[in-house]
Amino acid sequence: MCGCKKVPRKDLFFGKHLLKIDKDVDEPSNILWENQDVSNSEFYVRKVVSYLLIALILCFSVLFLLAANVVTGTNSKCTNAEYKEEDLTTVLATKNENVI
């Protein structure tokens, strides 16, 4: 014989691989036990509130940047309404001459 002992099928992973079980294991140290009291509905409410706060902060950031841009007036030269068609063709022609 091979000297192997017979292992019950329940101790085999997928019926092939031997599972090693250590019975002297302490409690896990990385579990936040205070979170065990949070229900599923409270968890989802907290998640939605967090996403709403992130969206609110993002909206305020965009509004702040837009307001800063309006106050400084840096965007006034970039509007197409101020340019006439003749001005655009002159600018394009000048740029094409500089490329050649």
C-alpha positions in Angstrom: 0.0 0.0 0.0 1.0 3.7 -0.3 0.7 4.5 3.4 -2.0 7.1 2.8 -5.0 7.3 5.1 -8.5 7.4 3.7 -9.9 11.0 3.8 -13.6 11.5 4.0 -15.1 13.1 0.8 -16.5 16.1 2.8 -12.9 17.2 3.6 -12.0 17.3 -0.1 -12.3 20.4 -2.2 -14.2 19.6 -5.4 -13.7 16.0 -4.4 -10.0 16.1 -5.3 -8.0 18.4 -3.1 -7.4 17.9 0.6 -8.6 20.8 2.8 -6.4 21.7 5.7 -8.4 23.0 8.7 -6.7 24.7 11.6 -9.0 24.5 14.7 -6.8 26.8 16.8 -7.6 30.0 15.0 -8.4 33.2 17.0 -11.1 35.7 16.0 -10.2 37.8 12.9 -8.7 41.2 13.9 -9.8 43.2 10.9 -13.6 43.0 11.3 -15.3 46.3 12.3 -17.7 44.8 14.8 -19.6 48.1 15.2 -20.7 47.8 11.6 -22.5 44.5 12.3 -25.5 46.5 13.7 -26.1 48.4 10.5 -29.1 47.0 8.6 -29.2 46.7 4.8 -31.6 49.6 4.4 -29.4 51.9 6.6 -26.3 50.8 4.6 -28.0 51.8 1.3 -29.2 55.1 2.8 -25.7 56.0 3.9 -24.4 55.1 0.4 -27.0 57.3 -1.3 -26.3 60.2 1.1 -22.6 59.8 0.4 -23.1 59.9 -3.4 -25.4 62.9 -3.1 -22.8 64.8 -1.1 -20.1 64.0 -3.7 -22.4 65.2 -6.5 -23.2 68.4 -4.5 -19.5 69.1 -4.0 -18.8 68.5 -7.7 -21.6 70.9 -8.7 -20.3 73.6 -6.4 -16.8 73.1 -7.8 -18.0 73.5 -11.3 -20.1 76.6 -10.4 -17.2 78.1 -8.6 -15.0 77.6 -11.7 -17.6 79.1 -14.0 -18.1 82.1 -11.7 -14.3 82.6 -11.5 -14.1 82.5 -15.3 -16.9 85.1 -15.7 -15.4 87.4 -13.1 -12.0 87.4 -14.7 -13.4 87.8 -18.2 -11.0 85.3 -19.7 -13.7 83.6 -21.7 -14.9 86.8 -23.5 -12.4 86.4 -26.4 -13.4 82.9 -27.0 -17.1 83.4 -28.0 -17.9 83.0 -31.7 -20.6 85.7 -31.5 -18.0 88.5 -31.4 -16.3 87.5 -34.6 -17.6 88.3 -38.0 -17.2 86.0 -41.0 -14.6 88.3 -42.6 -12.5 88.3 -39.5 -12.5 84.5 -39.4 -11.5 84.1 -43.0 -8.7 86.7 -42.5 -7.4 84.9 -39.4 -7.5 81.5 -41.2 -5.7 82.9 -44.3 -3.0 84.5 -42.1 -2.5 81.2 -40.3 -2.3 79.3 -43.6 0.4 81.7 -44.9 2.5 81.3 -41.8 2.4 77.5 -42.1 3.8 77.5 -45.7 
